[in-house]
């Protein structure tokens, strides 16, 4: 694939993160579908739970848990 694009890999980063942490980060994501603004229920919540900060409309769970 790199040869087809005429490029090389210069560095690789390996994050050693427990599955539970990844699940918590992914499962808490919410997106306001009209604007694309994203929130996280624990780490970056909207000012009013479940509503977009700008429009006041409900945000929705756009990401599904996959293992």
C-alpha positions, 0 to 999 in steps of 0.5 A, a space after each residue: 500500500 505504501 509502495 502504491 502511494 510512493 511513501 514510507 512509514 517513518 514511525 509507528 505508535 503503539 498505545 497500551 490501553 486497557 480494553 475497559 478504558 477504550 470501551 468507556 471512551 467509545 460508549 460515552 460519545 454523543 454527537 449532535 447530528 445536525 451540526 456534528 458537534 461531539 460530546 462525551 457523557 463523562 469527559 466532555 459533557 454538554 452544559 445540559 445533559 443530552 442536549 446540544 450546547 448551541 441549538 438546545 436540541 437532543 444529541 444522539 448516541 452515534 457510536 456503537 460498542 464493538 469488541 
